[in-house]
Amino acid sequence: MQALRIPPAGTPELAGRIRHKIDRKTKPLGALGMLEGLALRLGLIQGTDSPHIHAPHLLVFAGDHGVAAEGVSAYPQEVTWQMVMNYLAGGAAVNVFARPQGLSVDVVDAGVNHVFETHPRLLDRKIAMGTKNFAKEPAMTVAQCEAALAAGSRAVRSLSVLGSNLLAVGEMGIANTTSAAALMARFTGMAAEACIGRGTGVDDAGLVRKREVIRQALILHRGAATPIEALAALGGFEIAMMAGAMLGAAQERMIILVDGFIAGAALLAAQAIDPGVLAYCVFAHQSEEAGHVAMLKHFNAEPLLKLHLRLGEGSGAALALPLLRAACDFLNQMASFESAGVADQGAR
Amino acid sequence: MQALRIPPAGTPELAGRIRHKIDRKTKPLGALGMLEGLALRLGLIQGTDSPHIHAPHLLVFAGDHGVAAEGVSAYPQEVTWQMVMNYLAGGAAVNVFARPQGLSVDVVDAGVNHVFETHPRLLDRKIAMGTKNFAKEPAMTVAQCEAALAAGSRAVRSLSVLGSNLLAVGEMGIANTTSAAALMARFTGMAAEACIGRGTGVDDAGLVRKREVIRQALILHRGAATPIEALAALGGFEIAMMAGAMLGAAQERMIILVDGFIAGAALLAAQAIDPGVLAYCVFAHQSEEAGHVAMLKHFNAEPLLKLHLRLGEGSGAALALPLLRAACDFLNQMASFESAGVADQGAR
């Protein structure tokens, strides 16, 4: 992967200008709560006090996981490709939530264990027919991991060239909360126990297996020293490609709308590669997955939605998009005390 | 006010049918979190397993408060009418948030201390030029309160006749958090202290005055025995009219999208008049106003958004509307395991 050059997001001067613009709107100081901080962030990312969202795009990265053989998921592996077909047919939650908002949804086959026919909404970036079982060996080679990162980055640059300034990221991959939890433990240094949850709803016996698999894998791969080596050892193709997409989006100064737990694990890897990526991120929601609260705290992030979702796909990102538009709209369209002839707090 | 006849929302049979439909969608059981409970509620309100939102309408009820003379707000009273002008000009937060969603916004002058020129978006339902100061006498007469309730109910029936099936309620009225806090203490039986917050941002001295005013008013008006007497003693014209609007909406089986703290106080009054209203309500957000968490708990409600808003106007309701649409859309448009050919959890 070539050297990254993520530009800083905004300047102190611009931050001051945006804050002043927010404070002159016809509302008490701070009354729009989190939308004010969101408007500030979007302005800083775009380098303007009039941010806007254009041609937002959601990429669903899909990949299969060798570790599924350990019985860590409630669903069989073929659900990965079956759900890809569901996304392409427009019948999944993410499609339904994205459609009324003009949010385009494409699926990226990063490494699904299935041969798909070509489809206009499917990007074939398959690295292999699923990863190896990281309970026994590295999930992928370092070369595969670098190829996945580069493919993710390139895919996003194509969107940027076509005028999109917002990338939403989602994923599909049976057993990928196991990979995500292992990556979280590795990249945050937290105890594995704090990173592990039930994913799509594994039962108690499955949860015990999941814990044991992750515990042993962290020991087995403790020699993976660099971020890319760790991502190769414990990751998934869709997670690595998603990390590359985030890095590419930040280089293009795009807004990155981060979905849930697994997208967050990809961001941990991206952050380890280049910490500058974080300034371009907006966190869509806090999921029900057990480790997500601690992960968001690690990012020092307050997510926009807390709807107890645990679906992935980018469904939470799609649901949060109207709030990003609202943040832009109030900054751009709301009247100021001066323009509306309303007395402000000082007038009392 | 004529005898109310709020029909029950849904049947156990329908609830079972909607739950089954939700559980066959292509997602793990319960994975859409709060959206699943929301879809169930919307279906029960409309008596169908395929709810939809048609011609949603937001009414901003505006009124002035005699108690403003006690120095309980950070803003002068003329901000009420100035903000009404801002809504009519389309420059306020609620306009900006409603516009992209096709949410119509009308202002109801329930009792603003200002003479407005006619405007197509302004409904003149003025009871008087503001309430009396309830620190010294009842805010309004029982006859005025009944007139306000009836006017609110009638306004909503007109919307229903025109095809709207969702009423969002918001408000504007300098000093109306003082009225709302007093009503909350009266209708919930909670200690006044637990109901009082800073409203639009009153300073420490103002907060002390606000507490003292409410404490004394609750003693002064302790003889107000019926819900309507209590609402007359401590309420505002916009709050009473909003309560009437909610009762009218429930009678028409419309979805009631409740904004923040003051709309919640109006709902407390409406609930005291007819508890059946609650089954028609969706709670848009949890505001920063100190008493709102306790109020939502009283309603046994989990609000959709927690964005630390404290603006009123219906701004939180407008921001929550996309989530109601998403709940309808997933119920109506998402594929089932059968239709998509996806293996479900039992297939493992």
Interface residues (C-beta under 8 A of the other chain):
Chain A: K25 T26 K27 P28 L29 G30 A31 L32 G33 M34 L35 A74 Y75 P76 E78 V79 Q82 M83 M85 N86 A89 G91 A92 A93 V96 F97 R99 P100 Q101 T200 G201 E288 L304 L305 K306 L307 H308 L309 R310 L311 S315 L319 P322 L323 R325 A326 D329 F330 Q333 M334 A335 S339 A340 G341 V342 A343 D344 Q345 A347 R348
Chain B: K25 T26 K27 P28 L29 G30 A31 L32 G33 M34 L35 A74 Y75 P76 E78 V79 Q82 M83 M85 N86 A89 G91 A92 A93 V96 F97 R99 P100 Q101 T200 G201 E288 L304 L305 K306 L307 H308 L309 R310 L311 S315 L319 P322 L323 R325 A326 D329 F330 Q333 M334 A335 S339 A340 G341 V342 A343 Q345 A347 R348
